[in-house]
């Protein structure tokens, strides 16, 4: 085993870094941009949704104020997720590139006054947990029922066969009933 391989194993076994709080109102005053990577195995809510946790996502968060004085975050998340196709149950790669504008509010009461092109994000004591925010955005962008494209799905041939059989014999059950009735 190489020194690098050993270091990677130890890093994976160590507990994840504590949550990183960010202060959007402060960061927006100076137009800050935060960019980085988060490993999939650091995101506990992904458990059961991915087949491979060895990858990571890349995020970029830009903080600013609009003309009306609303604090907002422009969020961009890029990742390649290995998920299970719900049609054929085989793995497939899903390229995710989510961009959104998040309006920062201090309580849910303010969400009604937020412009419609912002998704609301509620602050907790003027701060947000960076990993939690990024993980929320990833979960919102993931498909509810991940599927290969129909032409790329390995289960397409079996699906066509099943559908063809169903079309050919729609009243086959009735004919069986009739035969059993005659006996």
N, C-alpha and C positions, 0 to 999 in steps of 0.2 A: 504494500500500500504506500502511496506517495504521501509526502508531507501535506500537499494541497488536498488530497483525498481525505486525509485524517482531519484536517482543519474543517472541511466541509461537513463531515459527519458530526464533529463536535458542535459546530454552529447549529445544525439541525436539531440536536438534542437539547441545547440550551433553551431556557424559557425565552419567549419573545420579549422584545423591548417593551417597557411600559408604554401605555397610550401617550401619544404626543398631542398635547392641547395646542390649538391655534386660536388666535384672537382676531377674528375677521374684521371687527370695527377698527382696530389699530392698524392691521395690515392694509386695509382699504385706503386709509389716509395717505399712504405713501405709494399705493399702486403695486404692492408686492406680488411676486409670483413664486409659488412653491412647486417644485417638481421632484419626483422621485419614483421609487419602485417599492412594491409591497409583495412579499411572497404569498402564494395561495395558502400555504400551510399555516400562516399567521392569521387567517380569517376563519374564525370558528363557525360562522353561519353558512359557510360553503360546504360543510360536511354533508355528504350524501348527494351533492349536486354535480360534483366533478368526478371524473374517473382518474385524473392525474393531478396531483397537488405539487408537482416539482417546479411548475412555472411561476411566473410573477406577472403582475400588471404594472403598467406605467401610468402615472397620473401627472396632471398639470393643473394647478389651481391658481387663477388670477383674481386678485381681490381689488375692488374698486367701488366708487360711488357713481350713480347715474346723475342726470341733470336735476332730478327731483330730490336728490339727497338720499336715495335708497341704496343701502349697502348691498352689493351683490358679488357672487363668486362665479366666474366662468370656469366650468369644470370640463376637463377632457380626460377620458380614461381609455387606454388601449390595452388589449389582452388577447391572447389566444387560449381558449378554453377547450379542454378535452371533455366532451360530454357523451352521454349515451343516447343514441337515437331512439325515440319512443316508438318508431315503426318497426325497426329490425333488431333493436337492442345491441347494435354494434357501436363501437366508439367512432366519434367524428370530431374534427376540429372546427371550432366556431370562432371566427375572427370578430372581435368586439371593438368598436370605436364609437364611444358615446360622448357626445358634447351636450352640455346643458348650462342653463343660467339659473343659478340658485339665489333667490332673494332672502337675505338674512333678516329675521324678525326676532323680537325679544319674547313674544308670547303668541299663542295660537289666536288670540283676539285680533292681532294685526294681519293675519293671513287673508282676511276678507278685503283689506285695502291694498293688498299687493297686486301689482300689474299682472295680467294673465300670462305674459311670456316668462314669468319667473316661477320656478318651483320653490315652495317655501321651505326654509331651513330654520328651525327654532334654536336659538342660542340657550345654553345652559350656563348662567353666570358669566356672560360675555365671552365664552369660549366654546369651541367644538373639539371633539376628539378627531384628529386627522384620519386615523385608520378607520374609525367607524363611519365617517362621512364618505370616504372612498369606497368602503365595502357596501354601504347603502346604495351608492350610485351604480356599482357593479351589479348588485342583486336586482335593481330596477331594470337594468338593461338586458339581463339574461332572458332567454325565451322560456315561457311557461312549459311548453312541450317541445323540447329540442328535436328537430328532424333533419335528416339529410335532405338535400334537394331531391326531388322525386327521381330524376334521371341518374343520380349518383348513389341511390340507396341500394345496398346489397339485397334487401328484402323485397325489392320491386317485383322480381320474377314470381316469387311465392304469392305476393299480393295479387298479381294479375291472374294467377292460376285459381286462387280462391274465388275471386270475383267472377271469373269465367264459369266456374262450376255453379255458382249461385245463380247466374243468369240463365244457364242452360236448363236447369231443373227447378223452376219456381214452385211447381205443384207436385214435386216428387213425394212429399210427405202425405199429400192427399191420396195419391195412388197407392201408397203403402197401407193407408187406413182402409181404402176400398178393398184391397186384397185380403186384409185380415178380417174384414167384415163378412166377406163371402165365405170364408172358411169356417 
